[in-house]
């Protein structure tokens, strides 16, 4: 049983994507790199924004459990799109976390690994696409 269900409708990479509650209403456009005009957002940008936000929230939860202060932390998600060699495409993700200076490299890496086990996006992508965790 879901505690929340998001609903959005789109007709493709060119046009609009709209959520059922109307809070999300964006113009979509095929990227210039794929032959489009790039005059709108695209699924990879939306995925990157969602993954970064979700991972940052999960990191705050895990950090609180570990008694770490990550109030000033930020996460940037880089979502790559590339041919899969079978006529289709595949995604890859690099998550770049900017952590406060008081969190050392070992504690930071442990925090990212623990967060990767909690984040719903990480759980959905695990084993399906490569995800790299990087401390900035």
N, C-alpha and C positions, 0 to 999 in steps of 0.2 A: 504494500500500500504506500503510495507516494505521499509525502508531506506537502509537496508542491509540484505542479505541472505547468511548464511554460509552453505556450502554443504560439507559433508564428507561421505565416504563409508567405511563400515566394513562388514565382513562376520560372525562375532561372537566374542566371548571373546578370541579366539586363532587365531592369524594371524596379520593382519595390519589394521590400520585405516588411511585413506588418505583423505585430503581435496582436493577439486576440483582445487585449485590453487597450490597445492603441498607444501604449507608452513607447513602443519601438516602431518607428516608421522611417525607413531609410531608403534612399535611392541606391540601387545596385548597378554596377557597370563592370563589364569585362576589363581586366587589367590591360594596360598598354602592352605588357610583356606577352600577353596571350592574343594580341591583335585587336583589342578594344580601345575605347577612348579614355578609359580610366577616370571618367567623370563621376564616379560614385564609389561607394565602399564595395567590398567583395567578401565572400564567405571566409576567406583566410584571415582578413582583418577582424571580422566579427568573432571568429574562433580564437584569435590571439587575444582580443580584449576580454572575452569570457574566461579563457584559461588563466590569464594574468590576474584577473579579479578574484577568481575562485581560489587560486593557489595562494594569493596574498591573504585572503580571509582564513583559509585553512592553516596557514603559517601562524597567524595570530592566535588561533585556537591551540595549536601545538606548542607555541612559545609560552603561552600562559600556563599550560600544564608543566612545562619545564622551568617555570619561573624566570623566563627571559623577557626583557623589554624590547619589542620590535615595533614600537609606535612609529618610528621614523623609517621603517623598511618599505621598500617598493619592489614590485616584480614586473619585469618586462618579458613578454612572450614573443618569440620570433617563430612564425609558422612558415615553413618552406613547402612549396608545391613543386613536385618534380615528376617526370615520367616514371612509370613503374616497370618499364621494359616489356609489358604485356598488352600495350595499347591503351592503358589507362593512366591514372595518376596516383601519387601517394603523397602523404604529408609527413613532415618531420617537425619537431619542436625543440627549441632551446629556451629554457627558462632562466633568466638572469635576475638574481636576487641581489638587491642593494641592502646590506644589513648594517646596523649601527656598528661603530668602531669597537664598542665594548664586547662584541661577540667575536671571539677568535675564530680562526679558520676551521679548527676541528669541531668546535661547538656549532659553527655555522653549517658545515657540511652535514653534521648529524641532524640538525634542525631541518634542512632541506630534504634529507632522506626520509625522515619521519613524516614530514608534510606530504611527501609524494605518496605515502601509504594512506593518507587520510583524504586528500583532495579528490572529489568526484570526477573531475576531468582526468586526473592521473589514473584513477581506477578504470575509467572508461577506455583510455588509450593504451594502458599497459599491455604489452605483447602484440599490439597492433601497429604502432608506429614508434620510431625512435624518439625518446625524450631525453635531452641532456640537461643536467642541473649545473648551473654555474654561479659562483659567488663573485660579484663585482667588487 
